[in-house]
Each structure stands twice: as structure tokens, then as C-alpha cells.
Amino acid sequence: MNWELVVPSVPKQAFLPRVIKKASPRLELVLGDITAEDVDAIVNAANHTLLGGGGVDGAIHRAAGPELVEYCRTLGGCETGEAKITPGFNLTARWVIHTVGPVWHGGGHGEPDLLASCYQESLARADEVEAETVAFPAISTGVFGYPIEAAAAIAIDTVRSTPTNVSEIRFVAFNQETVDAYQSILDLGTGTDL
């Protein structure tokens, strides 16, 4: 939660300061191609090298163009649970936030905390560049094998509880199974506005 101290512009003895809760980011769920999202930043479910791979990572690298991999070469990779930011190059999004999710090993090796850290660190990078809208894929649910229902619960809980100036967070599902997992956790029914 973000908190803001509001002090009225009247004499101090007349009023005490109030603490006002900043509104949580608006959450959306869409089925689509994250590379085509019209947002300030998209999050890349990357590997440690940041040099591209399969799934979302490969799609983002292809859509952004060769400048992205050249820029990523200068970053020295990324550790699991951390995030680094690059320009979006040929993407609609101005920024790409690369984060490395955990490989699923049964859940007893710190995977939940590492996955939550991916979302926290990505939002921190978004705040650094004043991104107001961010699109997330379902981090670690592809070749890294994280169970989609557990990953979706962590994603939703983490973005709701992480202080950020981002005003809109969009979860971009690449298949119906992912949409269904997010919808079941949020009890969305048929709506896309969380």
C-alpha cells in the first residue's frame, strides 16, 4: 500500500494531518500477445542471460528487434527474482522489464518468494521510469513449470500488496488455461476488469 500524508492548508491547531490510502492499481486480464500491448512497459519472463529464448522471451526479442539483444548483452544477465529494464525498441511499449522467474522444483526451494520478488522488482523498475501502465505475462508458468494456479495467486496477491505508482496492471494470458486460472482466483466470471 502507498500512503500519502495530507496536511490541510489551515493552522495546525485546527486540524490534525490525515493519512489517505492511495488507490490500488486497476487490474485487467486479457487473452492476447504481450508484444502488441499498448502500455508503458511490458514484463519479459526471461532467462538468466537476458539474450532471448523460447515462449514469451523469444516473442519479445523478435518483436523488439536486434537492438534489444545487443542492449541486453551490456547488462551482465539477471538473477532469479530480480529485474532489469531496457528500452522497448520496435515494440509499442516504451520499456521492457526483464525478470527471471524460478524453475519449479516442487515448491520447497523458495520458489514462491522468488516468484513474488519478480513482480515486486518489476514494479520497482516500472516506478523508476515512471511507467503508469504495465503488462505482465504469467511468469515461470511455461518451460519453468510453475503450476499456473499457484503462480496466478502469487501474481495477484503480490501486485495488490506492493506499493507502486503504476496505475494499471494488465495480466496478459497466452492461452485459455491461463485466463481460467486467473479468473478462478479472482472470481471474475466473464468480465475482464478486475
Order of alpha helices (4+ residues) and beta strands (2+ residues): beta-beta-beta-beta-alpha-alpha-beta-beta-alpha-beta-alpha-beta-alpha
